[in-house]
Amino acid sequence: MHDVKRCACGTRLSNRNMSGRCHPCGLAHHNRLPETKAKRVSAMKRVWQRPEYRQNHSAKLKAHCAQPEVLEQRRQHAKKIGLQSMGVEAMRDPALIAKRSLRGTLTKMAWCPPHLIEDARELRKAGYRLAEIKEIIAEREEAEKREVRVRMGLSNG
Ligand SMILES: [Zn+2]
């Protein structure tokens, strides 16, 4: 029995082994095959076409991104890669960050005053429709203006 079968990596193979590869090498070989890669890509595309998968995925992603530690991590990372030097100072504007994260949730945010975007997002989370959110935000803005007028009126005597 000097004719011991061995894998290219040196692992001894059983006599019944037909591939000439040990298990890990066989897997690695399989993973490297172009047809395996192609199959994976097409499976991924198929699964991505299911709306519930996409929704689930984006919901998970959103929840993940909403975590304070993830935000902090991203902030650190952004610092590291030098966002500032890349001239993307505006990206750090909280109003814009809120606006960006709302994209796709609320179709257009141009109607919403920047400082009320967070409110709009809360309303959206609570399940309000866009039309309702617009109304509520408009009301809030009105109330704020009224409040400012009242305050000014008071301070003016
Ligand atoms: Zn091997």
Backbone and ligand atoms as CSV (ligand in chain L), in Angstrom:
chain,resi,resn,atom,element,x,y,z
A,1,MET,N,N,0.846,-1.208,0.000
A,1,MET,CA,C,0.000,0.000,0.000
A,1,MET,C,C,0.874,1.249,0.000
A,2,HIS,N,N,1.842,1.338,-0.878
A,2,HIS,CA,C,2.658,2.555,-0.955
A,2,HIS,C,C,1.968,3.604,-1.816
A,3,ASP,N,N,0.916,3.203,-2.496
A,3,ASP,CA,C,0.247,4.114,-3.429
A,3,ASP,C,C,-0.858,4.892,-2.723
A,4,VAL,N,N,-0.461,5.695,-1.721
A,4,VAL,CA,C,-1.428,6.461,-0.934
A,4,VAL,C,C,-1.885,7.671,-1.738
A,5,LYS,N,N,-3.218,7.824,-1.815
A,5,LYS,CA,C,-3.758,8.989,-2.546
A,5,LYS,C,C,-3.633,10.246,-1.679
A,6,ARG,N,N,-3.155,11.299,-2.277
A,6,ARG,CA,C,-3.033,12.559,-1.540
A,6,ARG,C,C,-3.596,13.713,-2.366
A,7,CYS,N,N,-4.166,14.681,-1.634
A,7,CYS,CA,C,-4.636,15.919,-2.262
A,7,CYS,C,C,-3.407,16.786,-2.552
A,8,ALA,N,N,-3.556,17.773,-3.389
A,8,ALA,CA,C,-2.446,18.674,-3.711
A,8,ALA,C,C,-1.905,19.363,-2.463
A,9,CYS,N,N,-2.780,19.531,-1.454
A,9,CYS,CA,C,-2.345,20.206,-0.228
A,9,CYS,C,C,-1.613,19.246,0.700
A,10,GLY,N,N,-1.594,17.981,0.358
A,10,GLY,CA,C,-0.873,17.015,1.174
A,10,GLY,C,C,-1.763,16.170,2.059
A,11,THR,N,N,-3.034,16.523,2.122
A,11,THR,CA,C,-3.965,15.750,2.944
A,11,THR,C,C,-4.146,14.359,2.342
A,12,ARG,N,N,-4.106,13.384,3.205
A,12,ARG,CA,C,-4.282,12.024,2.724
A,12,ARG,C,C,-5.743,11.787,2.362
A,13,LEU,N,N,-5.950,11.139,1.227
A,13,LEU,CA,C,-7.317,10.900,0.770
A,13,LEU,C,C,-7.670,9.432,0.930
A,14,SER,N,N,-8.937,9.170,1.139
A,14,SER,CA,C,-9.370,7.775,1.222
A,14,SER,C,C,-9.337,7.151,-0.174
A,15,ASN,N,N,-9.287,5.860,-0.215
A,15,ASN,CA,C,-9.224,5.174,-1.508
A,15,ASN,C,C,-10.480,5.391,-2.330
A,16,ARG,N,N,-11.551,5.708,-1.643
A,16,ARG,CA,C,-12.819,5.902,-2.366
A,16,ARG,C,C,-12.913,7.296,-2.961
A,17,ASN,N,N,-11.988,8.156,-2.604
A,17,ASN,CA,C,-12.032,9.535,-3.122
A,17,ASN,C,C,-11.823,9.540,-4.626
A,18,MET,N,N,-12.748,10.147,-5.355
A,18,MET,CA,C,-12.711,10.140,-6.813
A,18,MET,C,C,-12.201,11.472,-7.376
A,19,SER,N,N,-12.320,12.539,-6.593
A,19,SER,CA,C,-12.015,13.869,-7.125
A,19,SER,C,C,-10.525,14.174,-7.072
A,20,GLY,N,N,-9.826,13.471,-6.173
A,20,GLY,CA,C,-8.417,13.782,-5.993
A,20,GLY,C,C,-8.202,14.993,-5.109
A,21,ARG,N,N,-9.279,15.479,-4.494
A,21,ARG,CA,C,-9.163,16.633,-3.601
A,21,ARG,C,C,-9.758,16.303,-2.249
A,22,CYS,N,N,-9.172,16.869,-1.209
A,22,CYS,CA,C,-9.772,16.732,0.112
A,22,CYS,C,C,-10.991,17.659,0.167
A,23,HIS,N,N,-11.742,17.577,1.273
A,23,HIS,CA,C,-12.990,18.345,1.316
A,23,HIS,C,C,-12.773,19.858,1.181
A,24,PRO,N,N,-11.920,20.465,2.003
A,24,PRO,CA,C,-11.719,21.932,1.870
A,24,PRO,C,C,-11.224,22.329,0.486
A,25,CYS,N,N,-10.302,21.556,-0.076
A,25,CYS,CA,C,-9.778,21.889,-1.403
A,25,CYS,C,C,-10.861,21.728,-2.465
A,26,GLY,N,N,-11.701,20.701,-2.278
A,26,GLY,CA,C,-12.797,20.487,-3.213
A,26,GLY,C,C,-13.743,21.670,-3.204
A,27,LEU,N,N,-14.064,22.156,-2.005
A,27,LEU,CA,C,-14.957,23.315,-1.869
A,27,LEU,C,C,-14.333,24.549,-2.514
A,28,ALA,N,N,-13.059,24.768,-2.219
A,28,ALA,CA,C,-12.370,25.938,-2.759
A,28,ALA,C,C,-12.355,25.877,-4.280
A,29,HIS,N,N,-12.100,24.662,-4.788
A,29,HIS,CA,C,-12.089,24.489,-6.234
A,29,HIS,C,C,-13.457,24.817,-6.825
A,30,HIS,N,N,-14.482,24.271,-6.171
A,30,HIS,CA,C,-15.850,24.508,-6.618
A,30,HIS,C,C,-16.170,26.009,-6.612
A,31,ASN,N,N,-15.764,26.696,-5.548
A,31,ASN,CA,C,-16.042,28.130,-5.431
A,31,ASN,C,C,-15.343,28.955,-6.495
A,32,ARG,N,N,-14.239,28.442,-6.994
A,32,ARG,CA,C,-13.484,29.191,-7.994
A,32,ARG,C,C,-14.045,29.022,-9.406
A,33,LEU,N,N,-14.868,27.991,-9.597
A,33,LEU,CA,C,-15.387,27.732,-10.946
A,33,LEU,C,C,-16.258,28.891,-11.432
A,34,PRO,N,N,-16.046,29.312,-12.671
A,34,PRO,CA,C,-16.862,30.415,-13.216
A,34,PRO,C,C,-18.347,30.095,-13.187
A,35,GLU,N,N,-18.710,28.821,-13.461
A,35,GLU,CA,C,-20.144,28.495,-13.473
A,35,GLU,C,C,-20.747,28.583,-12.077
A,36,THR,N,N,-19.954,28.316,-11.053
A,36,THR,CA,C,-20.451,28.461,-9.676
A,36,THR,C,C,-20.720,29.931,-9.384
A,37,LYS,N,N,-19.769,30.770,-9.783
A,37,LYS,CA,C,-19.939,32.212,-9.576
A,37,LYS,C,C,-21.159,32.719,-10.322
A,38,ALA,N,N,-21.303,32.284,-11.559
A,38,ALA,CA,C,-22.435,32.722,-12.393
A,38,ALA,C,C,-23.753,32.300,-11.752
A,39,LYS,N,N,-23.776,31.064,-11.228
A,39,LYS,CA,C,-24.991,30.553,-10.588
A,39,LYS,C,C,-25.350,31.418,-9.381
A,40,ARG,N,N,-24.333,31.784,-8.604
A,40,ARG,CA,C,-24.574,32.598,-7.418
A,40,ARG,C,C,-25.116,33.970,-7.775
A,41,VAL,N,N,-24.532,34.546,-8.811
A,41,VAL,CA,C,-24.982,35.871,-9.239
A,41,VAL,C,C,-26.434,35.813,-9.678
A,42,SER,N,N,-26.784,34.781,-10.458
A,42,SER,CA,C,-28.162,34.727,-10.964
A,42,SER,C,C,-29.131,34.416,-9.829
A,43,ALA,N,N,-28.707,33.610,-8.856
A,43,ALA,CA,C,-29.567,33.322,-7.699
A,43,ALA,C,C,-29.798,34.595,-6.902
A,44,MET,N,N,-28.760,35.393,-6.760
A,44,MET,CA,C,-28.837,36.654,-6.025
A,44,MET,C,C,-29.803,37.607,-6.722
A,45,LYS,N,N,-29.675,37.642,-8.060
A,45,LYS,CA,C,-30.562,38.518,-8.828
A,45,LYS,C,C,-32.010,38.085,-8.687
A,46,ARG,N,N,-32.215,36.780,-8.721
A,46,ARG,CA,C,-33.581,36.261,-8.624
A,46,ARG,C,C,-34.185,36.644,-7.273
A,47,VAL,N,N,-33.421,36.432,-6.225
A,47,VAL,CA,C,-33.924,36.687,-4.885
A,47,VAL,C,C,-34.161,38.198,-4.689
A,48,TRP,N,N,-33.329,38.997,-5.334
A,48,TRP,CA,C,-33.419,40.442,-5.209
A,48,TRP,C,C,-34.647,40.981,-5.917
A,49,GLN,N,N,-35.172,40.200,-6.855
A,49,GLN,CA,C,-36.358,40.651,-7.580
A,49,GLN,C,C,-37.632,40.478,-6.771
A,50,ARG,N,N,-37.551,39.704,-5.701
A,50,ARG,CA,C,-38.736,39.550,-4.842
A,50,ARG,C,C,-38.877,40.794,-3.989
A,51,PRO,N,N,-40.032,41.492,-4.134
A,51,PRO,CA,C,-40.207,42.745,-3.395
A,51,PRO,C,C,-40.066,42.564,-1.888
A,52,GLU,N,N,-40.562,41.438,-1.367
A,52,GLU,CA,C,-40.519,41.251,0.101
A,52,GLU,C,C,-39.074,41.090,0.566
A,53,TYR,N,N,-38.254,40.514,-0.288
A,53,TYR,CA,C,-36.843,40.387,0.085
A,53,TYR,C,C,-36.196,41.756,0.142
A,54,ARG,N,N,-36.484,42.554,-0.886
A,54,ARG,CA,C,-35.913,43.903,-0.939
A,54,ARG,C,C,-36.361,44.727,0.244
A,55,GLN,N,N,-37.674,44.633,0.540
A,55,GLN,CA,C,-38.220,45.406,1.654
A,55,GLN,C,C,-37.576,44.999,2.962
A,56,ASN,N,N,-37.525,43.686,3.158
A,56,ASN,CA,C,-36.926,43.138,4.362
A,56,ASN,C,C,-35.481,43.617,4.481
A,57,HIS,N,N,-34.779,43.550,3.370
A,57,HIS,CA,C,-33.378,43.929,3.350
A,57,HIS,C,C,-33.213,45.403,3.687
A,58,SER,N,N,-34.017,46.252,3.058
A,58,SER,CA,C,-33.841,47.681,3.299
A,58,SER,C,C,-34.289,48.051,4.712
A,59,ALA,N,N,-35.280,47.314,5.230
A,59,ALA,CA,C,-35.714,47.564,6.607
A,59,ALA,C,C,-34.590,47.216,7.582
A,60,LYS,N,N,-33.967,46.081,7.325
A,60,LYS,CA,C,-32.858,45.653,8.174
A,60,LYS,C,C,-31.719,46.655,8.112
A,61,LEU,N,N,-31.451,47.087,6.891
A,61,LEU,CA,C,-30.357,48.025,6.682
A,61,LEU,C,C,-30.636,49.332,7.410
A,62,LYS,N,N,-31.899,49.749,7.322
A,62,LYS,CA,C,-32.285,51.013,7.955
A,62,LYS,C,C,-32.130,50.902,9.471
A,63,ALA,N,N,-32.614,49.785,10.011
A,63,ALA,CA,C,-32.521,49.559,11.456
A,63,ALA,C,C,-31.059,49.526,11.876
A,64,HIS,N,N,-30.258,48.878,11.060
A,64,HIS,CA,C,-28.834,48.774,11.354
A,64,HIS,C,C,-28.193,50.161,11.373
A,65,CYS,N,N,-28.526,50.952,10.370
A,65,CYS,CA,C,-27.909,52.273,10.227
A,65,CYS,C,C,-28.387,53.253,11.294
A,66,ALA,N,N,-29.541,52.943,11.898
A,66,ALA,CA,C,-30.094,53.853,12.899
A,66,ALA,C,C,-29.418,53.673,14.254
A,67,GLN,N,N,-28.643,52.609,14.407
A,67,GLN,CA,C,-27.974,52.358,15.683
A,67,GLN,C,C,-26.904,53.423,15.921
A,68,PRO,N,N,-26.905,53.986,17.137
A,68,PRO,CA,C,-25.934,55.055,17.435
A,68,PRO,C,C,-24.490,54.618,17.209
A,69,GLU,N,N,-24.179,53.374,17.566
A,69,GLU,CA,C,-22.788,52.935,17.426
A,69,GLU,C,C,-22.404,52.796,15.952
A,70,VAL,N,N,-23.382,52.453,15.126
A,70,VAL,CA,C,-23.107,52.345,13.693
A,70,VAL,C,C,-22.870,53.740,13.121
A,71,LEU,N,N,-23.699,54.680,13.555
A,71,LEU,CA,C,-23.528,56.063,13.117
A,71,LEU,C,C,-22.156,56.579,13.517
A,72,GLU,N,N,-21.803,56.279,14.767
A,72,GLU,CA,C,-20.526,56.738,15.288
A,72,GLU,C,C,-19.375,56.107,14.500
A,73,GLN,N,N,-19.510,54.827,14.247
A,73,GLN,CA,C,-18.507,54.111,13.461
A,73,GLN,C,C,-18.326,54.767,12.098
A,74,ARG,N,N,-19.469,55.063,11.491
A,74,ARG,CA,C,-19.427,55.645,10.160
A,74,ARG,C,C,-18.774,57.032,10.212
A,75,ARG,N,N,-19.094,57.756,11.307
A,75,ARG,CA,C,-18.516,59.078,11.463
A,75,ARG,C,C,-16.990,58.967,11.561
A,76,GLN,N,N,-16.564,58.002,12.358
A,76,GLN,CA,C,-15.119,57.790,12.523
A,76,GLN,C,C,-14.486,57.415,11.189
A,77,HIS,N,N,-15.176,56.519,10.487
A,77,HIS,CA,C,-14.663,56.064,9.202
A,77,HIS,C,C,-14.578,57.227,8.223
A,78,ALA,N,N,-15.613,58.031,8.226
A,78,ALA,CA,C,-15.641,59.188,7.326
A,78,ALA,C,C,-14.464,60.117,7.628
A,79,LYS,N,N,-14.210,60.274,8.917
A,79,LYS,CA,C,-13.088,61.117,9.328
A,79,LYS,C,C,-11.792,60.536,8.790
A,80,LYS,N,N,-11.688,59.236,8.933
A,80,LYS,CA,C,-10.467,58.554,8.540
A,80,LYS,C,C,-10.192,58.729,7.042
A,81,ILE,N,N,-11.192,58.533,6.243
A,81,ILE,CA,C,-10.951,58.619,4.804
A,81,ILE,C,C,-10.925,60.066,4.331
A,82,GLY,N,N,-11.096,60.985,5.278
A,82,GLY,CA,C,-10.900,62.392,4.953
A,82,GLY,C,C,-12.009,62.995,4.109
A,83,LEU,N,N,-13.250,62.740,4.549
A,83,LEU,CA,C,-14.383,63.327,3.836
A,83,LEU,C,C,-14.236,64.837,3.698
A,84,GLN,N,N,-13.736,65.437,4.777
A,84,GLN,CA,C,-13.625,66.893,4.767
A,84,GLN,C,C,-12.715,67.372,3.651
A,85,SER,N,N,-11.560,66.708,3.553
A,85,SER,CA,C,-10.605,67.121,2.530
A,85,SER,C,C,-11.153,66.859,1.132
A,86,MET,N,N,-12.126,65.963,1.052
A,86,MET,CA,C,-12.736,65.694,-0.245
A,86,MET,C,C,-13.791,66.744,-0.573
A,87,GLY,N,N,-13.941,67.684,0.319
A,87,GLY,CA,C,-14.861,68.776,0.042
A,87,GLY,C,C,-16.319,68.394,0.175
A,88,VAL,N,N,-16.606,67.492,1.104
A,88,VAL,CA,C,-17.981,67.071,1.279
A,88,VAL,C,C,-18.463,67.532,2.646
A,89,GLU,N,N,-17.999,68.714,3.005
A,89,GLU,CA,C,-18.361,69.324,4.285
A,89,GLU,C,C,-19.868,69.294,4.499
A,90,ALA,N,N,-20.599,69.580,3.429
A,90,ALA,CA,C,-22.057,69.679,3.507
A,90,ALA,C,C,-22.691,68.358,3.943
A,91,MET,N,N,-22.005,67.245,3.701
A,91,MET,CA,C,-22.563,65.945,4.050
A,91,MET,C,C,-22.749,65.797,5.551
A,92,ARG,N,N,-22.063,66.626,6.321
A,92,ARG,CA,C,-22.148,66.500,7.774
A,92,ARG,C,C,-23.273,67.357,8.349
A,93,ASP,N,N,-23.908,68.101,7.522
A,93,ASP,CA,C,-25.052,68.907,7.946
A,93,ASP,C,C,-26.175,67.968,8.411
A,94,PRO,N,N,-26.570,68.054,9.690
A,94,PRO,CA,C,-27.583,67.127,10.217
A,94,PRO,C,C,-28.884,67.150,9.416
A,95,ALA,N,N,-29.268,68.321,8.972
A,95,ALA,CA,C,-30.513,68.413,8.206
A,95,ALA,C,C,-30.402,67.614,6.909
A,96,LEU,N,N,-29.243,67.700,6.301
A,96,LEU,CA,C,-29.048,66.977,5.048
A,96,LEU,C,C,-28.972,65.479,5.280
A,97,ILE,N,N,-28.348,65.106,6.397
A,97,ILE,CA,C,-28.257,63.686,6.717
A,97,ILE,C,C,-29.657,63.117,6.906
A,98,ALA,N,N,-30.479,63.855,7.636
A,98,ALA,CA,C,-31.860,63.425,7.852
A,98,ALA,C,C,-32.597,63.350,6.525
A,99,LYS,N,N,-32.358,64.321,5.699
A,99,LYS,CA,C,-33.015,64.391,4.400
A,99,LYS,C,C,-32.644,63.174,3.555
A,100,ARG,N,N,-31.358,62.866,3.564
A,100,ARG,CA,C,-30.882,61.744,2.758
A,100,ARG,C,C,-31.497,60.437,3.211
A,101,SER,N,N,-31.562,60.240,4.530
A,101,SER,CA,C,-32.073,58.971,5.019
A,101,SER,C,C,-33.570,58.851,4.757
A,102,LEU,N,N,-34.199,59.962,4.507
A,102,LEU,CA,C,-35.635,59.928,4.213
A,102,LEU,C,C,-35.910,59.629,2.755
A,103,ARG,N,N,-34.899,59.784,1.938
A,103,ARG,CA,C,-35.080,59.534,0.514
A,103,ARG,C,C,-35.571,58.108,0.329
A,104,GLY,N,N,-36.599,57.944,-0.454
A,104,GLY,CA,C,-37.140,56.608,-0.643
A,104,GLY,C,C,-38.267,56.330,0.326
A,105,THR,N,N,-38.238,56.948,1.481
A,105,THR,CA,C,-39.330,56.774,2.445
A,105,THR,C,C,-40.402,57.806,2.119
A,106,LEU,N,N,-40.005,59.035,2.097
A,106,LEU,CA,C,-40.892,60.107,1.678
A,106,LEU,C,C,-40.394,60.546,0.300
A,107,THR,N,N,-41.292,60.570,-0.638
A,107,THR,CA,C,-40.840,60.776,-2.007
A,107,THR,C,C,-40.092,62.081,-2.193
A,108,LYS,N,N,-40.694,63.168,-1.780
A,108,LYS,CA,C,-40.015,64.445,-1.950
A,108,LYS,C,C,-40.042,65.218,-0.648
A,109,MET,N,N,-38.891,65.738,-0.254
A,109,MET,CA,C,-38.819,66.435,1.019
A,109,MET,C,C,-38.722,67.943,0.835
A,110,ALA,N,N,-38.771,68.395,-0.388
A,110,ALA,CA,C,-38.632,69.830,-0.655
A,110,ALA,C,C,-39.716,70.621,0.093
A,111,TRP,N,N,-40.856,69.986,0.278
A,111,TRP,CA,C,-41.981,70.662,0.944
A,111,TRP,C,C,-41.729,70.835,2.433
A,112,CYS,N,N,-40.805,70.035,2.978
A,112,CYS,CA,C,-40.632,69.999,4.432
A,112,CYS,C,C,-39.504,70.921,4.872
A,113,PRO,N,N,-39.791,71.812,5.848
A,113,PRO,CA,C,-38.715,72.647,6.381
A,113,PRO,C,C,-37.647,71.745,7.013
A,114,PRO,N,N,-36.390,72.021,6.756
A,114,PRO,CA,C,-35.310,71.129,7.217
A,114,PRO,C,C,-35.384,70.769,8.699
A,115,HIS,N,N,-35.753,71.731,9.533
A,115,HIS,CA,C,-35.754,71.434,10.960
A,115,HIS,C,C,-36.926,70.543,11.371
A,116,LEU,N,N,-37.864,70.330,10.457
A,116,LEU,CA,C,-39.010,69.468,10.781
A,116,LEU,C,C,-38.920,68.101,10.114
A,117,ILE,N,N,-37.803,67.876,9.418
A,117,ILE,CA,C,-37.644,66.595,8.724
A,117,ILE,C,C,-37.636,65.438,9.713
A,118,GLU,N,N,-37.001,65.668,10.858
A,118,GLU,CA,C,-36.966,64.626,11.890
A,118,GLU,C,C,-38.394,64.286,12.340
A,119,ASP,N,N,-39.208,65.330,12.479
A,119,ASP,CA,C,-40.612,65.116,12.849
A,119,ASP,C,C,-41.328,64.304,11.774
A,120,ALA,N,N,-41.090,64.694,10.551
A,120,ALA,CA,C,-41.737,64.008,9.427
A,120,ALA,C,C,-41.367,62.530,9.436
A,121,ARG,N,N,-40.110,62.277,9.752
A,121,ARG,CA,C,-39.643,60.896,9.793
A,121,ARG,C,C,-40.343,60.127,10.896
A,122,GLU,N,N,-40.493,60.763,12.047
A,122,GLU,CA,C,-41.195,60.129,13.164
A,122,GLU,C,C,-42.627,59.781,12.765
A,123,LEU,N,N,-43.275,60.728,12.096
A,123,LEU,CA,C,-44.652,60.508,11.664
A,123,LEU,C,C,-44.719,59.342,10.699
A,124,ARG,N,N,-43.742,59.296,9.818
A,124,ARG,CA,C,-43.689,58.219,8.837
A,124,ARG,C,C,-43.556,56.876,9.554
A,125,LYS,N,N,-42.684,56.853,10.564
A,125,LYS,CA,C,-42.468,55.634,11.344
A,125,LYS,C,C,-43.755,55.221,12.031
A,126,ALA,N,N,-44.528,56.243,12.464
A,126,ALA,CA,C,-45.774,55.966,13.174
A,126,ALA,C,C,-46.861,55.494,12.207
A,127,GLY,N,N,-46.573,55.535,10.907
A,127,GLY,CA,C,-47.500,54.965,9.942
A,127,GLY,C,C,-48.404,55.953,9.232
A,128,TYR,N,N,-48.104,57.248,9.393
A,128,TYR,CA,C,-48.916,58.242,8.700
A,128,TYR,C,C,-48.625,58.239,7.211
A,129,ARG,N,N,-49.636,58.615,6.428
A,129,ARG,CA,C,-49.430,58.733,4.985
A,129,ARG,C,C,-48.772,60.065,4.686
A,130,LEU,N,N,-48.166,60.122,3.510
A,130,LEU,CA,C,-47.427,61.315,3.114
A,130,LEU,C,C,-48.311,62.565,3.182
A,131,ALA,N,N,-49.541,62.445,2.664
A,131,ALA,CA,C,-50.450,63.597,2.650
A,131,ALA,C,C,-50.728,64.079,4.080
A,132,GLU,N,N,-50.905,63.098,4.983
A,132,GLU,CA,C,-51.173,63.434,6.385
A,132,GLU,C,C,-49.947,64.090,7.015
A,133,ILE,N,N,-48.791,63.550,6.693
A,133,ILE,CA,C,-47.550,64.095,7.247
A,133,ILE,C,C,-47.383,65.544,6.799
A,134,LYS,N,N,-47.635,65.782,5.519
A,134,LYS,CA,C,-47.511,67.141,4.986
A,134,LYS,C,C,-48.414,68.097,5.752
A,135,GLU,N,N,-49.638,67.641,6.016
A,135,GLU,CA,C,-50.590,68.490,6.739
A,135,GLU,C,C,-50.085,68.796,8.153
A,136,ILE,N,N,-49.654,67.734,8.829
A,136,ILE,CA,C,-49.203,67.894,10.213
A,136,ILE,C,C,-47.982,68.808,10.279
A,137,ILE,N,N,-47.067,68.603,9.363
A,137,ILE,CA,C,-45.844,69.419,9.344
A,137,ILE,C,C,-46.200,70.876,9.048
A,138,ALA,N,N,-47.091,71.076,8.092
A,138,ALA,CA,C,-47.515,72.436,7.765
A,138,ALA,C,C,-48.130,73.103,8.982
A,139,GLU,N,N,-48.927,72.323,9.729
A,139,GLU,CA,C,-49.550,72.845,10.941
A,139,GLU,C,C,-48.501,73.225,11.980
A,140,ARG,N,N,-47.526,72.340,12.123
A,140,ARG,CA,C,-46.466,72.599,13.100
A,140,ARG,C,C,-45.702,73.862,12.745
A,141,GLU,N,N,-45.420,73.997,11.469
A,141,GLU,CA,C,-44.678,75.165,11.030
A,141,GLU,C,C,-45.495,76.428,11.311
A,142,GLU,N,N,-46.781,76.340,11.036
A,142,GLU,CA,C,-47.688,77.467,11.320
A,142,GLU,C,C,-47.644,77.817,12.806
A,143,ALA,N,N,-47.751,76.771,13.623
A,143,ALA,CA,C,-47.753,76.956,15.078
A,143,ALA,C,C,-46.457,77.617,15.532
A,144,GLU,N,N,-45.356,77.192,14.921
A,144,GLU,CA,C,-44.053,77.785,15.272
A,144,GLU,C,C,-44.030,79.260,14.924
A,145,LYS,N,N,-44.532,79.570,13.747
A,145,LYS,CA,C,-44.563,80.970,13.312
A,145,LYS,C,C,-45.420,81.798,14.260
A,146,ARG,N,N,-46.569,81.197,14.649
A,146,ARG,CA,C,-47.462,81.891,15.588
A,146,ARG,C,C,-46.728,82.166,16.884
A,147,GLU,N,N,-46.021,81.133,17.332
A,147,GLU,CA,C,-45.304,81.241,18.605
A,147,GLU,C,C,-44.274,82.355,18.537
A,148,VAL,N,N,-43.544,82.395,17.426
A,148,VAL,CA,C,-42.527,83.432,17.240
A,148,VAL,C,C,-43.188,84.807,17.254
A,149,ARG,N,N,-44.312,84.919,16.582
A,149,ARG,CA,C,-45.032,86.213,16.532
A,149,ARG,C,C,-45.435,86.645,17.927
A,150,VAL,N,N,-45.964,85.646,18.684
A,150,VAL,CA,C,-46.414,85.943,20.059
A,150,VAL,C,C,-45.226,86.395,20.899
A,151,ARG,N,N,-44.101,85.648,20.770
A,151,ARG,CA,C,-42.912,85.978,21.560
A,151,ARG,C,C,-42.410,87.381,21.220
A,152,MET,N,N,-42.403,87.666,19.945
A,152,MET,CA,C,-41.949,88.985,19.505
A,152,MET,C,C,-42.870,90.069,20.021
A,153,GLY,N,N,-44.161,89.713,19.966
A,153,GLY,CA,C,-45.150,90.665,20.471
A,153,GLY,C,C,-44.928,90.962,21.937
A,154,LEU,N,N,-44.592,89.891,22.704
A,154,LEU,CA,C,-44.367,90.052,24.137
A,154,LEU,C,C,-43.114,90.894,24.389
A,155,SER,N,N,-42.051,90.561,23.645
A,155,SER,CA,C,-40.784,91.240,23.915
A,155,SER,C,C,-40.840,92.708,23.476
A,156,ASN,N,N,-41.725,92.977,22.531
A,156,ASN,CA,C,-41.849,94.358,22.093
A,156,ASN,C,C,-42.711,95.177,23.052
A,157,GLY,N,N,-43.273,94.469,24.003
A,157,GLY,CA,C,-44.064,95.164,25.009
A,157,GLY,C,C,-45.508,95.124,24.614
L,1,ZN,ZN,ZN,-6.516,19.448,0.011
